[in-house]
Amino acid sequence: MKNITLTLKIERAISELRRGGKVVISDPNSGTSVLLVAAELIDKETVTKLSEFALSRPNIILSNNRCNAIGLQIADQPCSILIDKKWTMNDILSLCMPLTGHKIPTINGVVAESSKSIISYSLLILRQSRLLPAGLMSIISNIAPEKINQWAFKNNFIHVDVNDIKYYEQHRAETLTIAVRAKVPIAETDNCEVIIFRPSEGGDEHFCLVFGKTREIHEDLRKETLVRVHSQCITGDVLDSLKCDCGQQLKQSIKIMAKADEGVLIYLAQEGRDIGLLNKLRAYSLQENGMDTVEANEDLGFNDDERLYYPAKQMLSQLKINKVKLITNNPKKMEHLIKLGINVTQRIPIKINPNKYNKRYLETKSKKSGHIL
């Protein structure tokens, strides 16, 4: 029950950040509390309002990838930047995100921050919100640590702890339960069942397709199961986009399982390697100007791949599947699943023929992301 309560608090904080609201974040270890707002949703009054509430001038906080993108060579660390009083809103935005037609202002007062600092966790909750990992943050200097919760309540701010943020994704996955299951005949086979998994706090739902013999609950059929862990790609899976190979991998995996008359295809709500559809399209826009997939994601401040696989572990556990033959070209996905305790006995590759639109994308997958193509 405690984990569910903490997860609900983070869900409320995420909703608040996504609408441009302010959230209080506290670190009990350091006794520090901050007031945070998403950089991409600021207005002309944001700096003034943050200053008035916290009695300290806000800083811009950026991920290490965004720091590097704007020329601040800070190795593997987030940074904070003191806001110059002369800067306009577009000056601030140009530091936080690629802004066409606006020059990045001269920067003074840059501080490299610890990867375990309150700034790091503030950036993490922004990423969990599918927002750019860039924010405006003021240290709350006028309130004693033991009174922060009362102060946040009085000012109608949602108040969360860095530990709530740290374990949010894991705890949310642990609340997944089967909400419904139904037989759904598809083009490749009529022996297919769809199972929807819903988190108890109302976050993202995930689903899986269960094929053939795997639908029968027998331990002897669970020794080694064909499994594909597929992340949502609306452009590829639904629109048949030629920019990626996601839709082709999805269809090929279904064919493999249908032919074998067994398998589980887990479909995770992790659009754009978990940066969200909006940010994926932002990355596409940058790619039109010459960047590859990795460069575009990093220019936005993200890592090449932000996905976590806690939901896949929970879904396999509820299906009583312990050993898997994993359909993937991505060795890192195997490594993640193994670290979560899933026994991956074999990697089954998927062969996709490139086209003129996704050739560079596939080359980048191979050279920079380690995919075996």
Steps between C-alpha positions, in 0.01 A plus 500: 500500500787739581653453152162568337459821700847622400435412136176697507689805630744480209212459253344818638834681479542385139155634410586831664830533314337413169253785537777747583450495877755511782606202711695489827778239517686419822818307574486378863870412494617855430200681648458687169169580336440660162214638295503358145326588174548346154713731284302439182179627666627825653348841433623856549405497868658167598836633624331769708245260651763242593711771662207632700397162635846364582678830573788390277568566135435190287767315308465310176570130548606284205593138439860423415400433138339842463801663671726340239264598218533871582878479543533447874741207522393347831574129494201283597358756742196726495559872547331808636529843339442829676236700312624842387249774580540633146391176336168482319271199513639388162854526636402258775313268263794489256716350774238239588399384152593545133342833404504592134620848419615597849863518607603344832594781742838538667507277807657584836468314829485135391519235773552127437264303723523152650312219324333432837412859581150643533556654155552156350171377648323815385614425145391138543141590586490730198609209282244274669241764405601462131623858516841626395759444776541872561343707774498821699571435864518717810641387834242560772716695741236663718334191652644257756525139372250369756241754380536445124203264475275744683626789282438301179146412613427863588610614155321214321825342375542126466794388716711193415817341631805411286458137608142501368639612162789251507278194548187623321540299180581181685214541748253587223589181313450295816135610514421360154221244501301329228192711431349296217585225252321410181557285192572716195551327165758686289620471141780253581303271734164463664662348810594827668399665824545863610568567870486854639707588808395805699693668786288552810579872519370567147821553304594356161337173399702230320380194315623176350400259228510134603522246220404136453621246754621774736135582574477173691621525860736202527845515656648273232414764239667775703853363495607712206253741347538715192480862619518835326512813718384772263476868585215704356576680175190670363678626190644159413243257640186692397602732217757265338761775512806431286729693736546204738469121501268473801185408310688241297651349815156483659345324200795263461485403869129423469571280197772310690268432793201413285709250302638346821148497650640644825641816648430825682534843341521763774398846379626776731370857506850642448466713188824624343724291729297652784540870419140526377347569160539878519870480576549229238357736240729774629789261441367426149502874430866521604581203279364694203787742560766228486514338844476125550268340758749504786616856431143627487398333828811633673447852360160495669672396823403132503709187492497289186263256672299587811305174524468292816360148504338466843153458340625215278637318803170536686293388202714190441483418869120512502495276194727254686770524236853451634715418197481688172636481150514871426421633154723807469797656322589700812750332739447780753135401529615149586737639762225710660262205522768270641583759769132499596519124558352376173675188370576580135621172348527609137491808277302463178588770244262675262616573147358822353592631155585873513341762277634839393325673792617279786845397375680760714273421795599133484868586459476719813328218688790274413795738548383708795233295679658156463217328314602187308358539151 
